[in-house]
Amino acid sequence: MTPPSRRTIMKSAAIVPFQAIRGTAQNSAIRVGLIGAGSRGSYISGMINKNPDARVTALCDVVPDQIQKAKTRIGAPEAKSFSRLEDLLASDVDAVLIATPVYLHPEHFEAAVKSGKHIYMEKPAALDVAGSKRVMRAADSADRKVNITFGFQQRYGGVYVEAKKMLDSGGIGKVREVHGEFLKFALRGDEPVPPLPRNEMEKLDQWKLWSSTFGQVIVETYVHNLDAINWFLDALPVKAIGTGGRTVEKRGDLLDHLSVTYDYPGGVQMTFLGSQMTPRWFRSNRERFIGDKGFIETAREYWTYNTGAGPVTEKSPHDISIDALAAFVRRVKEGKPENAGIRAAESTLTAILGQMAIDHKREVTWEEMMRSG
């Protein structure tokens, strides 16, 4: 039993003449609009606003105070303000950054695709199978001149790119097993428990506490690691089995720890560990690829390899989000777009597969998961 074939047509859109890129003059900065002016949206917009080839000219959020705070953080005091997604998408921006809550991603992505803007959307694609399929359909329908990128920064980070080259060249031989982990401090265990949300605004305030809006931690957070592993293995998992629980979390319904084992084609197993409750001073976020001739370890801050002569480590000079955003701007300016919609949804579905295995307390196959949505 194997997972569906990867749709190679979506790995990279055809190169088009620069003049064909909608709305962008060769000698002007790309006009960028931010949709969702929270902490992550402000952070990545601040990065992109420092790029000489781009400037943030519009912000959209349902909370006016968020917009004003974001303008200060980004350094874009003159940016236009919008409270409606539709109005920003109808404005003169060339590209949009989507950093809204996960449960809104499919709807907002679909609207952005229909608008014809270039899109950089934060991960994950969705929080369930149906939403992931909706993103796939929208990505498949997009104009091939439009650049569609998701916030899976490992794909663009220099340390990951170098590690992938070594793996692909056979530097560690045939991959036999893979391990990933994201262990971090996010919970003390004594956080106040809010009352259940009674309306849309309260639901929005609490979106990070509920699986119906957040998508469980493996889907919203650990999907970064899973995307990198899918990329390095150039494959999707066939099945998964896992377990998880709540040790200190009292709010909402999210797990605070989990363990999932995925089976990939070729007999390769990958184990993944996640935790939100480590001591404040402890954090481990990495992937390990073990071959018959050596191993590679990747992380956002460095990559290491050892083929028998001792470990060699290269550190990243900066946050790899900078690499991802710079690549996005460069592709828009040069007229060489990519459409990462399908692969982003596949990595999201990889996370959903693991969560389904935890929820059902048994092995779940990729095919079963896809039928469920």
Secondary structure, DSSP 8 states (H G I E B T S, - for coil): -------GGGTS-----GGGSTT--TTS-EEEEEE--SHHHHHHHHHHHTSTTEEEEEEE-SSHHHHHHHHHHHT-TT-EEES-HHHHHTSS-SEEEE---GGGHHHHHHHHHHHT-EEEE-S-S-SSHHHHHHHHHHHHHS-TTS-EEES-GGGT-HHHHHHHHHHHTTTT-SEEEEEEEEE-B---S---------SHHHHHHTGGG-TTTT-HHHHHTTHHHHHHHHHHHTS--SEEEEEEE-SS--SSS--SEEEEEEEEGGGEEEEEEEESBS-TT--EEEEEEEESS-EEEE-SSEEEEESSS--EEEE-SS-HHHHHHHHHHHHHHHT---B-HHHHHHHHHHHHHHHHHHHHTS-EEHHHHHHH-
